[in-house]
Amino acid sequence: MNQPTEFRPLPQTKLAAAGCYVLEGVSPPQVNANSEAIQVMTDLSRIPAATIVPKATLEEANHSMILRGVRLLLVVGDARKVVGLVTSADILGEKPVLVAQSRRSKRRELLIADVMIPVESMETLHIDDVRKASVGNVISTLKAAGRAHALVVGQTNDDTQSLVGIFSASQIARQLGVQIHTHEMARTFAEIEAVIAGV
């Protein structure tokens, strides 16, 4: 196959003998309980949402989470409309086993639609409230709801709702300087509260 003439290879050079250094990436800012909540929100206008379709298998969802380094996937249908969400606990915990037993099927036969949290059961925060809140408010909200994540929505010009951000307990913990050694949410919150108490 001939290479098109309009695409010429770029010139190459050797690495400098004096050394070549890796630039530091932009790290999320360190925060405390009184910091603005917006500082710990994943802004979906800058970072694409991790999504999956309802007909995907649990194995595909787990693989996608590992590749993306996330513990939550938004489940989207036609026109990328959110129909639910699924967390690592939903696919790796006891939920799939219980669903499979109730249907007299095998776990590997289940799809995301079988274990996801449907949109009608999802609660969200509004971006207007988030802009006035602190990190401490978000931690209290997550703890009260017994969840590791919270979705943030806003209104678009045509008055429809759109997902604008996600809060994650593990992301908040990292920005607070808490080392997370486990996926257990209770321990994550205990470690977060210990850091806040020491501030």
The 8 nearest C-alpha neighbors of each residue, nearest first, counted from 0:
[[1, 2, 3, 4, 6, 5, 7, 8],
 [2, 0, 3, 4, 6, 5, 7, 8],
 [1, 3, 4, 0, 6, 7, 5, 8],
 [4, 2, 5, 6, 1, 7, 0, 8],
 [3, 5, 6, 2, 7, 1, 8, 0],
 [4, 6, 3, 7, 2, 8, 1, 9],
 [7, 5, 4, 3, 8, 2, 9, 1],
 [6, 8, 5, 4, 9, 3, 2, 10],
 [9, 7, 10, 6, 11, 4, 5, 2],
 [8, 10, 11, 7, 6, 12, 5, 4],
 [11, 9, 8, 12, 7, 13, 6, 14],
 [12, 10, 9, 13, 8, 14, 7, 15],
 [11, 13, 14, 10, 15, 9, 16, 19],
 [14, 12, 15, 11, 16, 19, 10, 18],
 [13, 15, 16, 12, 19, 18, 17, 11],
 [14, 16, 17, 18, 13, 19, 12, 20],
 [15, 17, 18, 14, 19, 13, 12, 20],
 [18, 16, 15, 19, 14, 20, 13, 21],
 [19, 17, 16, 15, 20, 14, 21, 13],
 [18, 20, 15, 14, 21, 17, 16, 22],
 [21, 19, 22, 18, 23, 17, 15, 14],
 [20, 22, 23, 19, 24, 18, 14, 25],
 [23, 21, 20, 24, 25, 19, 26, 18],
 [24, 22, 21, 25, 26, 20, 27, 19],
 [25, 23, 26, 22, 21, 27, 28, 20],
 [24, 26, 23, 27, 28, 22, 29, 21],
 [27, 25, 24, 28, 23, 29, 174, 173],
 [26, 28, 25, 29, 174, 39, 38, 173],
 [29, 27, 30, 26, 174, 38, 39, 25],
 [30, 28, 174, 175, 27, 31, 176, 173],
 [31, 29, 175, 34, 174, 28, 32, 38],
 [30, 32, 34, 33, 175, 134, 195, 29],
 [31, 33, 135, 134, 34, 195, 133, 30],
 [32, 34, 133, 31, 134, 135, 35, 30],
 [35, 33, 31, 133, 134, 32, 30, 36],
 [34, 36, 133, 37, 38, 134, 132, 33],
 [37, 35, 134, 133, 38, 132, 39, 129],
 [36, 38, 40, 35, 39, 130, 129, 133],
 [39, 37, 36, 35, 40, 28, 34, 30],
 [40, 38, 37, 36, 171, 41, 166, 170],
 [41, 39, 166, 37, 165, 38, 42, 164],
 [40, 42, 165, 164, 43, 166, 39, 46],
 [41, 43, 164, 44, 45, 40, 46, 163],
 [44, 42, 46, 164, 163, 45, 47, 48],
 [43, 45, 42, 46, 163, 47, 164, 48],
 [46, 44, 43, 42, 47, 41, 48, 164],
 [45, 47, 43, 44, 42, 48, 41, 49],
 [48, 46, 43, 49, 45, 44, 42, 50],
 [47, 49, 43, 50, 46, 73, 72, 164],
 [50, 48, 72, 73, 47, 51, 67, 71],
 [51, 49, 73, 72, 74, 48, 75, 52],
 [50, 52, 74, 75, 73, 72, 53, 55],
 [51, 53, 75, 74, 54, 55, 76, 50],
 [52, 54, 112, 111, 55, 74, 51, 110],
 [53, 55, 52, 110, 111, 112, 56, 51],
 [56, 54, 53, 110, 52, 111, 59, 57],
 [55, 57, 110, 59, 58, 111, 60, 109],
 [58, 56, 60, 59, 90, 110, 111, 61],
 [57, 59, 61, 56, 60, 62, 107, 55],
 [60, 58, 62, 56, 57, 61, 63, 55],
 [61, 59, 63, 57, 58, 62, 64, 56],
 [60, 62, 58, 64, 63, 59, 57, 65],
 [61, 63, 59, 65, 60, 64, 58, 66],
 [64, 62, 60, 66, 61, 65, 59, 67],
 [65, 63, 69, 61, 67, 62, 66, 68],
 [64, 66, 68, 62, 63, 67, 61, 69],
 [67, 65, 63, 64, 68, 62, 69, 61],
 [68, 66, 64, 69, 65, 63, 49, 62],
 [67, 69, 65, 66, 64, 70, 63, 71],
 [70, 68, 64, 67, 71, 65, 72, 49],
 [69, 71, 87, 86, 64, 72, 68, 65],
 [72, 70, 86, 69, 85, 87, 73, 84],
 [73, 71, 50, 49, 85, 84, 74, 51],
 [72, 74, 84, 50, 75, 83, 51, 49],
 [73, 75, 83, 51, 84, 52, 82, 50],
 [76, 74, 81, 79, 80, 52, 82, 51],
 [75, 77, 80, 79, 82, 52, 81, 78],
 [76, 78, 79, 80, 75, 81, 82, 52],
 [77, 79, 80, 76, 75, 81, 82, 52],
 [80, 78, 75, 77, 76, 81, 74, 82],
 [79, 81, 75, 76, 78, 77, 82, 74],
 [80, 82, 75, 83, 74, 79, 76, 73],
 [83, 81, 118, 75, 74, 117, 76, 80],
 [84, 82, 117, 118, 74, 116, 81, 115],
 [85, 83, 73, 74, 116, 115, 72, 117],
 [84, 86, 115, 72, 71, 89, 116, 73],
 [87, 85, 71, 89, 88, 70, 72, 90],
 [86, 88, 70, 90, 89, 91, 71, 85],
 [87, 89, 92, 91, 86, 90, 94, 93],
 [90, 88, 86, 87, 92, 94, 91, 85],
 [89, 91, 87, 88, 92, 57, 95, 86],
 [92, 90, 88, 87, 89, 93, 95, 94],
 [93, 91, 88, 94, 89, 90, 95, 87],
 [92, 94, 96, 95, 97, 91, 89, 88],
 [93, 95, 97, 96, 92, 89, 98, 114],
 [96, 94, 98, 97, 93, 99, 106, 90],
 [95, 97, 99, 93, 94, 98, 100, 106],
 [96, 98, 100, 94, 99, 95, 101, 93],
 [99, 97, 95, 101, 100, 96, 94, 102],
 [98, 100, 104, 96, 102, 106, 97, 101],
 [101, 99, 103, 97, 102, 98, 96, 104],
 [100, 102, 98, 99, 103, 97, 104, 96],
 [103, 101, 99, 104, 100, 98, 105, 97],
 [104, 102, 100, 101, 99, 105, 98, 106],
 [103, 105, 99, 102, 100, 106, 108, 101],
 [104, 106, 108, 107, 99, 103, 109, 100],
 [105, 107, 108, 99, 109, 95, 96, 104],
 [106, 108, 105, 109, 57, 56, 58, 110],
 [109, 107, 106, 105, 110, 104, 56, 99],
 [110, 108, 106, 107, 113, 56, 57, 111],
 [109, 111, 56, 112, 113, 54, 55, 57],
 [110, 112, 53, 113, 114, 115, 55, 56],
 [113, 111, 53, 110, 115, 114, 54, 55],
 [114, 112, 111, 110, 115, 109, 98, 95],
 [115, 113, 111, 112, 89, 95, 116, 94],
 [116, 114, 85, 112, 84, 111, 117, 113],
 [115, 117, 84, 83, 85, 120, 118, 114],
 [118, 116, 83, 119, 120, 115, 82, 121],
 [117, 119, 83, 82, 121, 120, 116, 81],
 [118, 120, 117, 121, 83, 122, 116, 82],
 [121, 119, 118, 117, 116, 122, 83, 84],
 [122, 120, 118, 119, 123, 117, 116, 83],
 [123, 121, 120, 124, 150, 149, 119, 118],
 [124, 122, 150, 151, 149, 121, 152, 125],
 [123, 125, 151, 150, 152, 126, 129, 149],
 [126, 124, 152, 127, 128, 151, 153, 129],
 [125, 127, 129, 128, 153, 152, 151, 130],
 [128, 126, 130, 125, 129, 131, 153, 124],
 [129, 127, 131, 126, 130, 125, 132, 124],
 [128, 130, 126, 132, 131, 127, 36, 125],
 [129, 131, 127, 128, 132, 126, 37, 36],
 [132, 130, 129, 128, 127, 133, 35, 36],
 [133, 131, 129, 36, 130, 136, 35, 128],
 [132, 134, 36, 35, 136, 135, 33, 34],
 [133, 135, 36, 32, 137, 136, 34, 35],
 [136, 134, 32, 138, 133, 137, 139, 33],
 [137, 135, 139, 133, 134, 138, 132, 140],
 [136, 138, 140, 134, 139, 135, 141, 36],
 [137, 139, 135, 141, 140, 136, 142, 134],
 [140, 138, 142, 136, 137, 141, 143, 135],
 [141, 139, 137, 143, 138, 142, 144, 136],
 [142, 140, 144, 138, 146, 139, 143, 145],
 [141, 143, 145, 139, 144, 140, 138, 146],
 [144, 142, 140, 145, 141, 139, 146, 138],
 [143, 145, 141, 146, 142, 140, 139, 147],
 [146, 144, 142, 143, 141, 147, 184, 140],
 [147, 145, 141, 144, 148, 142, 149, 184],
 [146, 148, 168, 167, 141, 184, 145, 149],
 [149, 147, 167, 166, 146, 168, 141, 150],
 [150, 148, 166, 165, 123, 151, 167, 141],
 [149, 151, 165, 123, 164, 124, 166, 152],
 [152, 150, 124, 164, 125, 123, 163, 165],
 [153, 151, 162, 125, 163, 161, 126, 124],
 [152, 154, 161, 126, 160, 125, 163, 162],
 [155, 153, 160, 158, 159, 161, 156, 152],
 [154, 156, 158, 159, 157, 160, 153, 161],
 [157, 155, 158, 154, 159, 160, 153, 161],
 [156, 158, 155, 159, 154, 160, 161, 153],
 [159, 157, 155, 156, 154, 160, 153, 161],
 [160, 158, 155, 157, 154, 161, 156, 153],
 [159, 161, 154, 153, 155, 152, 158, 162],
 [162, 160, 153, 152, 154, 163, 159, 155],
 [161, 163, 152, 151, 164, 153, 160, 150],
 [164, 162, 43, 152, 151, 161, 42, 153],
 [165, 163, 42, 151, 43, 41, 162, 150],
 [164, 166, 150, 41, 40, 149, 151, 167],
 [165, 167, 40, 149, 148, 41, 150, 168],
 [166, 168, 148, 170, 169, 147, 171, 165],
 [169, 167, 147, 171, 170, 172, 148, 166],
 [168, 170, 172, 167, 171, 173, 179, 187],
 [171, 169, 173, 167, 172, 168, 174, 39],
 [172, 170, 168, 174, 173, 169, 39, 175],
 [171, 173, 177, 169, 175, 170, 174, 191],
 [174, 172, 176, 170, 175, 171, 177, 169],
 [173, 175, 29, 171, 176, 172, 30, 170],
 [176, 174, 172, 30, 173, 177, 31, 29],
 [175, 177, 173, 174, 172, 178, 29, 194],
 [178, 176, 172, 173, 175, 179, 191, 190],
 [179, 177, 180, 176, 173, 172, 190, 187],
 [178, 180, 181, 177, 187, 169, 172, 173],
 [181, 179, 178, 182, 187, 183, 186, 177],
 [180, 182, 183, 179, 186, 187, 184, 178],
 [181, 183, 184, 180, 187, 179, 186, 169],
 [184, 182, 181, 185, 186, 187, 180, 188],
 [183, 185, 187, 186, 182, 188, 147, 146],
 [186, 184, 188, 187, 183, 189, 142, 190],
 [185, 187, 189, 188, 184, 183, 190, 181],
 [186, 188, 184, 190, 185, 189, 191, 183],
 [187, 189, 191, 185, 190, 186, 192, 184],
 [188, 190, 186, 192, 187, 191, 193, 185],
 [191, 189, 193, 187, 188, 192, 186, 194],
 [190, 192, 188, 194, 193, 189, 172, 187],
 [193, 191, 195, 189, 194, 190, 196, 188],
 [192, 194, 190, 196, 191, 195, 189, 197],
 [195, 193, 197, 191, 192, 196, 190, 198],
 [194, 196, 192, 198, 197, 193, 32, 191],
 [197, 195, 193, 194, 198, 192, 191, 32],
 [196, 198, 194, 195, 193, 192, 191, 31],
 [197, 195, 196, 194, 31, 32, 193, 192]]
